Amino acid sequence: MTEPAGNKREFIMNKILKVFFKIFRIAALIYGILFAVFYFDLDGKFLFYIWEPLMVKRYDNMKRPDATAMPYSMKESVE
């Protein structure tokens, strides 16, 4: 049994439309998420409440040489 050419064409078009709508749904979901991030300033809140305290804790605990303990005569001349 062979199918008419029209059915095959409809089958291919249905597949193309399904793929198109799937891509459209994914794009709409990503757009909605990005809009929510922008609208509620979630990226700024993340940086202020989560990222900055982590970085402050890390960099405040680092060992650094005391720049004030070096005699003035040993500092580089500015010429």
mmCIF file as gemmi writes it, N, C-alpha and C atoms, coordinates in Angstrom:
data_model
loop_
_atom_site.group_PDB
_atom_site.id
_atom_site.type_symbol
_atom_site.label_atom_id
_atom_site.label_alt_id
_atom_site.label_comp_id
_atom_site.label_asym_id
_atom_site.label_entity_id
_atom_site.label_seq_id
_atom_site.pdbx_PDB_ins_code
_atom_site.Cartn_x
_atom_site.Cartn_y
_atom_site.Cartn_z
_atom_site.occupancy
_atom_site.B_iso_or_equiv
_atom_site.pdbx_formal_charge
_atom_site.auth_seq_id
_atom_site.auth_asym_id
_atom_site.pdbx_PDB_model_num
ATOM 1 N N . MET Axp A 1 ? 0.837 -1.171 0 1 0 ? 1 A 1
ATOM 2 C CA . MET Axp A 1 ? 0 0 0 1 0 ? 1 A 1
ATOM 3 C C . MET Axp A 1 ? 0.889 1.244 0 1 0 ? 1 A 1
ATOM 4 N N . THR Axp A 2 ? 0.651 2.072 -0.935 1 0 ? 2 A 1
ATOM 5 C CA . THR Axp A 2 ? 1.403 3.324 -1.016 1 0 ? 2 A 1
ATOM 6 C C . THR Axp A 2 ? 0.49 4.472 -0.63 1 0 ? 2 A 1
ATOM 7 N N . GLU Axp A 3 ? 1.074 5.435 0.033 1 0 ? 3 A 1
ATOM 8 C CA . GLU Axp A 3 ? 0.299 6.599 0.444 1 0 ? 3 A 1
ATOM 9 C C . GLU Axp A 3 ? 0.411 7.677 -0.632 1 0 ? 3 A 1
ATOM 10 N N . PRO Axp A 4 ? -0.606 8.48 -0.793 1 0 ? 4 A 1
ATOM 11 C CA . PRO Axp A 4 ? -0.518 9.577 -1.753 1 0 ? 4 A 1
ATOM 12 C C . PRO Axp A 4 ? 0.554 10.574 -1.325 1 0 ? 4 A 1
ATOM 13 N N . ALA Axp A 5 ? 1.074 11.326 -2.288 1 0 ? 5 A 1
ATOM 14 C CA . ALA Axp A 5 ? 2.146 12.276 -2.025 1 0 ? 5 A 1
ATOM 15 C C . ALA Axp A 5 ? 1.681 13.385 -1.085 1 0 ? 5 A 1
ATOM 16 N N . GLY Axp A 6 ? 0.415 13.716 -1.089 1 0 ? 6 A 1
ATOM 17 C CA . GLY Axp A 6 ? -0.112 14.774 -0.229 1 0 ? 6 A 1
ATOM 18 C C . GLY Axp A 6 ? 0.03 14.432 1.237 1 0 ? 6 A 1
ATOM 19 N N . ASN Axp A 7 ? -0.18 13.171 1.609 1 0 ? 7 A 1
ATOM 20 C CA . ASN Axp A 7 ? -0.054 12.766 3.007 1 0 ? 7 A 1
ATOM 21 C C . ASN Axp A 7 ? 1.387 12.899 3.487 1 0 ? 7 A 1
ATOM 22 N N . LYS Axp A 8 ? 2.33 12.566 2.619 1 0 ? 8 A 1
ATOM 23 C CA . LYS Axp A 8 ? 3.738 12.669 2.995 1 0 ? 8 A 1
ATOM 24 C C . LYS Axp A 8 ? 4.114 14.139 3.199 1 0 ? 8 A 1
ATOM 25 N N . ARG Axp A 9 ? 3.607 14.976 2.314 1 0 ? 9 A 1
ATOM 26 C CA . ARG Axp A 9 ? 3.884 16.412 2.428 1 0 ? 9 A 1
ATOM 27 C C . ARG Axp A 9 ? 3.268 16.961 3.721 1 0 ? 9 A 1
ATOM 28 N N . GLU Axp A 10 ? 2.043 16.534 4.044 1 0 ? 10 A 1
ATOM 29 C CA . GLU Axp A 10 ? 1.405 16.987 5.283 1 0 ? 10 A 1
ATOM 30 C C . GLU Axp A 10 ? 2.182 16.486 6.5 1 0 ? 10 A 1
ATOM 31 N N . PHE Axp A 11 ? 2.68 15.265 6.428 1 0 ? 11 A 1
ATOM 32 C CA . PHE Axp A 11 ? 3.453 14.693 7.522 1 0 ? 11 A 1
ATOM 33 C C . PHE Axp A 11 ? 4.721 15.525 7.765 1 0 ? 11 A 1
ATOM 34 N N . ILE Axp A 12 ? 5.404 15.896 6.702 1 0 ? 12 A 1
ATOM 35 C CA . ILE Axp A 12 ? 6.631 16.699 6.815 1 0 ? 12 A 1
ATOM 36 C C . ILE Axp A 12 ? 6.295 18.086 7.361 1 0 ? 12 A 1
ATOM 37 N N . MET Axp A 13 ? 5.205 18.683 6.873 1 0 ? 13 A 1
ATOM 38 C CA . MET Axp A 13 ? 4.809 20.004 7.365 1 0 ? 13 A 1
ATOM 39 C C . MET Axp A 13 ? 4.436 19.959 8.845 1 0 ? 13 A 1
ATOM 40 N N . ASN Axp A 14 ? 3.758 18.898 9.268 1 0 ? 14 A 1
ATOM 41 C CA . ASN Axp A 14 ? 3.406 18.749 10.678 1 0 ? 14 A 1
ATOM 42 C C . ASN Axp A 14 ? 4.668 18.644 11.543 1 0 ? 14 A 1
ATOM 43 N N . LYS Axp A 15 ? 5.649 17.907 11.075 1 0 ? 15 A 1
ATOM 44 C CA . LYS Axp A 15 ? 6.911 17.773 11.809 1 0 ? 15 A 1
ATOM 45 C C . LYS Axp A 15 ? 7.615 19.134 11.921 1 0 ? 15 A 1
ATOM 46 N N . ILE Axp A 16 ? 7.644 19.861 10.805 1 0 ? 16 A 1
ATOM 47 C CA . ILE Axp A 16 ? 8.288 21.177 10.8 1 0 ? 16 A 1
ATOM 48 C C . ILE Axp A 16 ? 7.563 22.121 11.759 1 0 ? 16 A 1
ATOM 49 N N . LEU Axp A 17 ? 6.226 22.102 11.739 1 0 ? 17 A 1
ATOM 50 C CA . LEU Axp A 17 ? 5.469 22.97 12.639 1 0 ? 17 A 1
ATOM 51 C C . LEU Axp A 17 ? 5.68 22.594 14.094 1 0 ? 17 A 1
ATOM 52 N N . LYS Axp A 18 ? 5.744 21.311 14.394 1 0 ? 18 A 1
ATOM 53 C CA . LYS Axp A 18 ? 5.983 20.876 15.77 1 0 ? 18 A 1
ATOM 54 C C . LYS Axp A 18 ? 7.342 21.36 16.263 1 0 ? 18 A 1
ATOM 55 N N . VAL Axp A 19 ? 8.347 21.239 15.426 1 0 ? 19 A 1
ATOM 56 C CA . VAL Axp A 19 ? 9.686 21.7 15.8 1 0 ? 19 A 1
ATOM 57 C C . VAL Axp A 19 ? 9.672 23.222 15.984 1 0 ? 19 A 1
ATOM 58 N N . PHE Axp A 20 ? 9.014 23.927 15.076 1 0 ? 20 A 1
ATOM 59 C CA . PHE Axp A 20 ? 8.936 25.389 15.17 1 0 ? 20 A 1
ATOM 60 C C . PHE Axp A 20 ? 8.257 25.817 16.465 1 0 ? 20 A 1
ATOM 61 N N . PHE Axp A 21 ? 7.134 25.208 16.807 1 0 ? 21 A 1
ATOM 62 C CA . PHE Axp A 21 ? 6.421 25.581 18.017 1 0 ? 21 A 1
ATOM 63 C C . PHE Axp A 21 ? 7.203 25.204 19.279 1 0 ? 21 A 1
ATOM 64 N N . LYS Axp A 22 ? 7.953 24.119 19.22 1 0 ? 22 A 1
ATOM 65 C CA . LYS Axp A 22 ? 8.79 23.738 20.362 1 0 ? 22 A 1
ATOM 66 C C . LYS Axp A 22 ? 9.88 24.781 20.571 1 0 ? 22 A 1
ATOM 67 N N . ILE Axp A 23 ? 10.508 25.22 19.49 1 0 ? 23 A 1
ATOM 68 C CA . ILE Axp A 23 ? 11.534 26.271 19.58 1 0 ? 23 A 1
ATOM 69 C C . ILE Axp A 23 ? 10.906 27.571 20.07 1 0 ? 23 A 1
ATOM 70 N N . PHE Axp A 24 ? 9.705 27.887 19.579 1 0 ? 24 A 1
ATOM 71 C CA . PHE Axp A 24 ? 9.007 29.098 20 1 0 ? 24 A 1
ATOM 72 C C . PHE Axp A 24 ? 8.689 29.063 21.491 1 0 ? 24 A 1
ATOM 73 N N . ARG Axp A 25 ? 8.228 27.916 22.003 1 0 ? 25 A 1
ATOM 74 C CA . ARG Axp A 25 ? 7.925 27.782 23.428 1 0 ? 25 A 1
ATOM 75 C C . ARG Axp A 25 ? 9.177 27.959 24.285 1 0 ? 25 A 1
ATOM 76 N N . ILE Axp A 26 ? 10.28 27.365 23.852 1 0 ? 26 A 1
ATOM 77 C CA . ILE Axp A 26 ? 11.536 27.492 24.596 1 0 ? 26 A 1
ATOM 78 C C . ILE Axp A 26 ? 11.994 28.948 24.603 1 0 ? 26 A 1
ATOM 79 N N . ALA Axp A 27 ? 11.904 29.62 23.457 1 0 ? 27 A 1
ATOM 80 C CA . ALA Axp A 27 ? 12.305 31.025 23.369 1 0 ? 27 A 1
ATOM 81 C C . ALA Axp A 27 ? 11.405 31.901 24.251 1 0 ? 27 A 1
ATOM 82 N N . ALA Axp A 28 ? 10.108 31.615 24.263 1 0 ? 28 A 1
ATOM 83 C CA . ALA Axp A 28 ? 9.179 32.393 25.095 1 0 ? 28 A 1
ATOM 84 C C . ALA Axp A 28 ? 9.48 32.178 26.578 1 0 ? 28 A 1
ATOM 85 N N . LEU Axp A 29 ? 9.826 30.97 26.961 1 0 ? 29 A 1
ATOM 86 C CA . LEU Axp A 29 ? 10.175 30.675 28.351 1 0 ? 29 A 1
ATOM 87 C C . LEU Axp A 29 ? 11.444 31.426 28.75 1 0 ? 29 A 1
ATOM 88 N N . ILE Axp A 30 ? 12.451 31.393 27.902 1 0 ? 30 A 1
ATOM 89 C CA . ILE Axp A 30 ? 13.702 32.11 28.186 1 0 ? 30 A 1
ATOM 90 C C . ILE Axp A 30 ? 13.43 33.607 28.274 1 0 ? 30 A 1
ATOM 91 N N . TYR Axp A 31 ? 12.619 34.15 27.38 1 0 ? 31 A 1
ATOM 92 C CA . TYR Axp A 31 ? 12.274 35.569 27.401 1 0 ? 31 A 1
ATOM 93 C C . TYR Axp A 31 ? 11.57 35.932 28.711 1 0 ? 31 A 1
ATOM 94 N N . GLY Axp A 32 ? 10.649 35.086 29.14 1 0 ? 32 A 1
ATOM 95 C CA . GLY Axp A 32 ? 9.93 35.345 30.398 1 0 ? 32 A 1
ATOM 96 C C . GLY Axp A 32 ? 10.858 35.334 31.598 1 0 ? 32 A 1
ATOM 97 N N . ILE Axp A 33 ? 11.781 34.397 31.623 1 0 ? 33 A 1
ATOM 98 C CA . ILE Axp A 33 ? 12.738 34.333 32.729 1 0 ? 33 A 1
ATOM 99 C C . ILE Axp A 33 ? 13.627 35.574 32.741 1 0 ? 33 A 1
ATOM 100 N N . LEU Axp A 34 ? 14.14 35.955 31.573 1 0 ? 34 A 1
ATOM 101 C CA . LEU Axp A 34 ? 14.995 37.137 31.502 1 0 ? 34 A 1
ATOM 102 C C . LEU Axp A 34 ? 14.23 38.414 31.857 1 0 ? 34 A 1
ATOM 103 N N . PHE Axp A 35 ? 12.964 38.482 31.481 1 0 ? 35 A 1
ATOM 104 C CA . PHE Axp A 35 ? 12.148 39.638 31.848 1 0 ? 35 A 1
ATOM 105 C C . PHE Axp A 35 ? 11.966 39.712 33.354 1 0 ? 35 A 1
ATOM 106 N N . ALA Axp A 36 ? 11.702 38.579 33.997 1 0 ? 36 A 1
ATOM 107 C CA . ALA Axp A 36 ? 11.545 38.563 35.456 1 0 ? 36 A 1
ATOM 108 C C . ALA Axp A 36 ? 12.841 38.986 36.144 1 0 ? 36 A 1
ATOM 109 N N . VAL Axp A 37 ? 13.979 38.526 35.64 1 0 ? 37 A 1
ATOM 110 C CA . VAL Axp A 37 ? 15.271 38.915 36.205 1 0 ? 37 A 1
ATOM 111 C C . VAL Axp A 37 ? 15.446 40.427 36.088 1 0 ? 37 A 1
ATOM 112 N N . PHE Axp A 38 ? 15.119 40.987 34.934 1 0 ? 38 A 1
ATOM 113 C CA . PHE Axp A 38 ? 15.256 42.429 34.734 1 0 ? 38 A 1
ATOM 114 C C . PHE Axp A 38 ? 14.255 43.201 35.58 1 0 ? 38 A 1
ATOM 115 N N . TYR Axp A 39 ? 13.009 42.796 35.588 1 0 ? 39 A 1
ATOM 116 C CA . TYR Axp A 39 ? 11.951 43.54 36.255 1 0 ? 39 A 1
ATOM 117 C C . TYR Axp A 39 ? 12.174 43.613 37.763 1 0 ? 39 A 1
ATOM 118 N N . PHE Axp A 40 ? 12.564 42.494 38.36 1 0 ? 40 A 1
ATOM 119 C CA . PHE Axp A 40 ? 12.766 42.444 39.81 1 0 ? 40 A 1
ATOM 120 C C . PHE Axp A 40 ? 14.214 42.701 40.214 1 0 ? 40 A 1
ATOM 121 N N . ASP Axp A 41 ? 15.085 43.045 39.259 1 0 ? 41 A 1
ATOM 122 C CA . ASP Axp A 41 ? 16.503 43.332 39.508 1 0 ? 41 A 1
ATOM 123 C C . ASP Axp A 41 ? 17.155 42.179 40.265 1 0 ? 41 A 1
ATOM 124 N N . LEU Axp A 42 ? 16.896 40.968 39.837 1 0 ? 42 A 1
ATOM 125 C CA . LEU Axp A 42 ? 17.407 39.796 40.545 1 0 ? 42 A 1
ATOM 126 C C . LEU Axp A 42 ? 18.913 39.668 40.415 1 0 ? 42 A 1
ATOM 127 N N . ASP Axp A 43 ? 19.481 40.149 39.316 1 0 ? 43 A 1
ATOM 128 C CA . ASP Axp A 43 ? 20.929 40.054 39.175 1 0 ? 43 A 1
ATOM 129 C C . ASP Axp A 43 ? 21.625 40.982 40.164 1 0 ? 43 A 1
ATOM 130 N N . GLY Axp A 44 ? 21.105 42.187 40.353 1 0 ? 44 A 1
ATOM 131 C CA . GLY Axp A 44 ? 21.685 43.103 41.327 1 0 ? 44 A 1
ATOM 132 C C . GLY Axp A 44 ? 21.529 42.604 42.75 1 0 ? 44 A 1
ATOM 133 N N . LYS Axp A 45 ? 20.37 42.021 43.051 1 0 ? 45 A 1
ATOM 134 C CA . LYS Axp A 45 ? 20.151 41.466 44.386 1 0 ? 45 A 1
ATOM 135 C C . LYS Axp A 45 ? 21.074 40.283 44.646 1 0 ? 45 A 1
ATOM 136 N N . PHE Axp A 46 ? 21.282 39.474 43.628 1 0 ? 46 A 1
ATOM 137 C CA . PHE Axp A 46 ? 22.213 38.346 43.772 1 0 ? 46 A 1
ATOM 138 C C . PHE Axp A 46 ? 23.616 38.857 44.074 1 0 ? 46 A 1
ATOM 139 N N . LEU Axp A 47 ? 24.06 39.864 43.311 1 0 ? 47 A 1
ATOM 140 C CA . LEU Axp A 47 ? 25.406 40.397 43.529 1 0 ? 47 A 1
ATOM 141 C C . LEU Axp A 47 ? 25.53 41.033 44.909 1 0 ? 47 A 1
ATOM 142 N N . PHE Axp A 48 ? 24.515 41.774 45.351 1 0 ? 48 A 1
ATOM 143 C CA . PHE Axp A 48 ? 24.598 42.497 46.613 1 0 ? 48 A 1
ATOM 144 C C . PHE Axp A 48 ? 24.473 41.57 47.817 1 0 ? 48 A 1
ATOM 145 N N . TYR Axp A 49 ? 23.514 40.647 47.799 1 0 ? 49 A 1
ATOM 146 C CA . TYR Axp A 49 ? 23.237 39.836 48.979 1 0 ? 49 A 1
ATOM 147 C C . TYR Axp A 49 ? 24.016 38.527 49.049 1 0 ? 49 A 1
ATOM 148 N N . ILE Axp A 50 ? 24.46 38.007 47.913 1 0 ? 50 A 1
ATOM 149 C CA . ILE Axp A 50 ? 25.118 36.698 47.908 1 0 ? 50 A 1
ATOM 150 C C . ILE Axp A 50 ? 26.574 36.806 47.481 1 0 ? 50 A 1
ATOM 151 N N . TRP Axp A 51 ? 26.83 37.361 46.321 1 0 ? 51 A 1
ATOM 152 C CA . TRP Axp A 51 ? 28.192 37.362 45.762 1 0 ? 51 A 1
ATOM 153 C C . TRP Axp A 51 ? 29.137 38.271 46.552 1 0 ? 51 A 1
ATOM 154 N N . GLU Axp A 52 ? 28.707 39.507 46.828 1 0 ? 52 A 1
ATOM 155 C CA . GLU Axp A 52 ? 29.59 40.449 47.523 1 0 ? 52 A 1
ATOM 156 C C . GLU Axp A 52 ? 29.994 39.955 48.911 1 0 ? 52 A 1
ATOM 157 N N . PRO Axp A 53 ? 29.071 39.448 49.755 1 0 ? 53 A 1
ATOM 158 C CA . PRO Axp A 53 ? 29.518 38.934 51.059 1 0 ? 53 A 1
ATOM 159 C C . PRO Axp A 53 ? 30.51 37.771 50.936 1 0 ? 53 A 1
ATOM 160 N N . LEU Axp A 54 ? 30.332 36.927 49.926 1 0 ? 54 A 1
ATOM 161 C CA . LEU Axp A 54 ? 31.288 35.831 49.731 1 0 ? 54 A 1
ATOM 162 C C . LEU Axp A 54 ? 32.662 36.371 49.365 1 0 ? 54 A 1
ATOM 163 N N . MET Axp A 55 ? 32.695 37.375 48.492 1 0 ? 55 A 1
ATOM 164 C CA . MET Axp A 55 ? 33.974 37.941 48.074 1 0 ? 55 A 1
ATOM 165 C C . MET Axp A 55 ? 34.63 38.734 49.21 1 0 ? 55 A 1
ATOM 166 N N . VAL Axp A 56 ? 33.827 39.451 49.998 1 0 ? 56 A 1
ATOM 167 C CA . VAL Axp A 56 ? 34.374 40.195 51.123 1 0 ? 56 A 1
ATOM 168 C C . VAL Axp A 56 ? 34.999 39.23 52.125 1 0 ? 56 A 1
ATOM 169 N N . LYS Axp A 57 ? 34.281 38.138 52.415 1 0 ? 57 A 1
ATOM 170 C CA . LYS Axp A 57 ? 34.82 37.159 53.366 1 0 ? 57 A 1
ATOM 171 C C . LYS Axp A 57 ? 36.113 36.555 52.83 1 0 ? 57 A 1
ATOM 172 N N . ARG Axp A 58 ? 36.166 36.276 51.567 1 0 ? 58 A 1
ATOM 173 C CA . ARG Axp A 58 ? 37.364 35.662 50.986 1 0 ? 58 A 1
ATOM 174 C C . ARG Axp A 58 ? 38.544 36.626 50.983 1 0 ? 58 A 1
ATOM 175 N N . TYR Axp A 59 ? 38.331 37.833 50.47 1 0 ? 59 A 1
ATOM 176 C CA . TYR Axp A 59 ? 39.445 38.754 50.295 1 0 ? 59 A 1
ATOM 177 C C . TYR Axp A 59 ? 39.839 39.453 51.589 1 0 ? 59 A 1
ATOM 178 N N . ASP Axp A 60 ? 38.94 39.548 52.564 1 0 ? 60 A 1
ATOM 179 C CA . ASP Axp A 60 ? 39.334 40.121 53.851 1 0 ? 60 A 1
ATOM 180 C C . ASP Axp A 60 ? 40.222 39.172 54.645 1 0 ? 60 A 1
ATOM 181 N N . ASN Axp A 61 ? 40.126 37.884 54.381 1 0 ? 61 A 1
ATOM 182 C CA . ASN Axp A 61 ? 40.93 36.899 55.107 1 0 ? 61 A 1
ATOM 183 C C . ASN Axp A 61 ? 42.258 36.587 54.425 1 0 ? 61 A 1
ATOM 184 N N . MET Axp A 62 ? 42.546 37.232 53.302 1 0 ? 62 A 1
ATOM 185 C CA . MET Axp A 62 ? 43.803 36.956 52.606 1 0 ? 62 A 1
ATOM 186 C C . MET Axp A 62 ? 44.969 37.585 53.353 1 0 ? 62 A 1
ATOM 187 N N . LYS Axp A 63 ? 46.106 36.892 53.343 1 0 ? 63 A 1
ATOM 188 C CA . LYS Axp A 63 ? 47.322 37.424 53.946 1 0 ? 63 A 1
ATOM 189 C C . LYS Axp A 63 ? 47.954 38.396 52.951 1 0 ? 63 A 1
ATOM 190 N N . ARG Axp A 64 ? 48.259 39.602 53.439 1 0 ? 64 A 1
ATOM 191 C CA . ARG Axp A 64 ? 48.886 40.618 52.604 1 0 ? 64 A 1
ATOM 192 C C . ARG Axp A 64 ? 50.063 41.209 53.362 1 0 ? 64 A 1
ATOM 193 N N . PRO Axp A 65 ? 51.091 41.615 52.642 1 0 ? 65 A 1
ATOM 194 C CA . PRO Axp A 65 ? 52.188 42.292 53.336 1 0 ? 65 A 1
ATOM 195 C C . PRO Axp A 65 ? 51.728 43.679 53.795 1 0 ? 65 A 1
ATOM 196 N N . ASP Axp A 66 ? 52.232 44.092 54.943 1 0 ? 66 A 1
ATOM 197 C CA . ASP Axp A 66 ? 51.872 45.398 55.487 1 0 ? 66 A 1
ATOM 198 C C . ASP Axp A 66 ? 52.676 46.468 54.768 1 0 ? 66 A 1
ATOM 199 N N . ALA Axp A 67 ? 52.001 47.278 53.965 1 0 ? 67 A 1
ATOM 200 C CA . ALA Axp A 67 ? 52.679 48.307 53.18 1 0 ? 67 A 1
ATOM 201 C C . ALA Axp A 67 ? 53.196 49.439 54.059 1 0 ? 67 A 1
ATOM 202 N N . THR Axp A 68 ? 52.615 49.617 55.238 1 0 ? 68 A 1
ATOM 203 C CA . THR Axp A 68 ? 53.053 50.701 56.116 1 0 ? 68 A 1
ATOM 204 C C . THR Axp A 68 ? 54.286 50.324 56.925 1 0 ? 68 A 1
ATOM 205 N N . ALA Axp A 69 ? 54.626 49.059 56.987 1 0 ? 69 A 1
ATOM 206 C CA . ALA Axp A 69 ? 55.786 48.619 57.765 1 0 ? 69 A 1
ATOM 207 C C . ALA Axp A 69 ? 57.089 48.81 57.005 1 0 ? 69 A 1
ATOM 208 N N . MET Axp A 70 ? 57.046 49.013 55.7 1 0 ? 70 A 1
ATOM 209 C CA . MET Axp A 70 ? 58.243 49.17 54.888 1 0 ? 70 A 1
ATOM 210 C C . MET Axp A 70 ? 58.831 50.567 55.108 1 0 ? 70 A 1
ATOM 211 N N . PRO Axp A 71 ? 60.129 50.661 55.357 1 0 ? 71 A 1
ATOM 212 C CA . PRO Axp A 71 ? 60.733 51.989 55.511 1 0 ? 71 A 1
ATOM 213 C C . PRO Axp A 71 ? 60.586 52.803 54.227 1 0 ? 71 A 1
ATOM 214 N N . TYR Axp A 72 ? 60.464 54.122 54.413 1 0 ? 72 A 1
ATOM 215 C CA . TYR Axp A 72 ? 60.234 55.001 53.27 1 0 ? 72 A 1
ATOM 216 C C . TYR Axp A 72 ? 61.395 54.974 52.287 1 0 ? 72 A 1
ATOM 217 N N . SER Axp A 73 ? 62.593 54.784 52.779 1 0 ? 73 A 1
ATOM 218 C CA . SER Axp A 73 ? 63.765 54.791 51.913 1 0 ? 73 A 1
ATOM 219 C C . SER Axp A 73 ? 63.795 53.586 50.962 1 0 ? 73 A 1
ATOM 220 N N . MET Axp A 74 ? 63.07 52.54 51.265 1 0 ? 74 A 1
ATOM 221 C CA . MET Axp A 74 ? 63.057 51.341 50.42 1 0 ? 74 A 1
ATOM 222 C C . MET Axp A 74 ? 62.006 51.421 49.319 1 0 ? 74 A 1
ATOM 223 N N . LYS Axp A 75 ? 61.124 52.383 49.394 1 0 ? 75 A 1
ATOM 224 C CA . LYS Axp A 75 ? 60.066 52.49 48.375 1 0 ? 75 A 1
ATOM 225 C C . LYS Axp A 75 ? 60.644 52.968 47.067 1 0 ? 75 A 1
ATOM 226 N N . GLU Axp A 76 ? 59.972 52.667 45.99 1 0 ? 76 A 1
ATOM 227 C CA . GLU Axp A 76 ? 60.453 53.049 44.657 1 0 ? 76 A 1
ATOM 228 C C . GLU Axp A 76 ? 60.391 54.563 44.5 1 0 ? 76 A 1
ATOM 229 N N . SER Axp A 77 ? 61.369 55.063 43.81 1 0 ? 77 A 1
ATOM 230 C CA . SER Axp A 77 ? 61.378 56.505 43.573 1 0 ? 77 A 1
ATOM 231 C C . SER Axp A 77 ? 60.45 56.823 42.399 1 0 ? 77 A 1
ATOM 232 N N . VAL Axp A 78 ? 59.81 57.95 42.464 1 0 ? 78 A 1
ATOM 233 C CA . VAL Axp A 78 ? 58.867 58.348 41.426 1 0 ? 78 A 1
ATOM 234 C C . VAL Axp A 78 ? 59.547 59.423 40.58 1 0 ? 78 A 1
ATOM 235 N N . GLU Axp A 79 ? 60.247 59.012 39.566 1 0 ? 79 A 1
ATOM 236 C CA . GLU Axp A 79 ? 60.93 59.956 38.691 1 0 ? 79 A 1
ATOM 237 C C . GLU Axp A 79 ? 60.666 59.65 37.257 1 0 ? 79 A 1
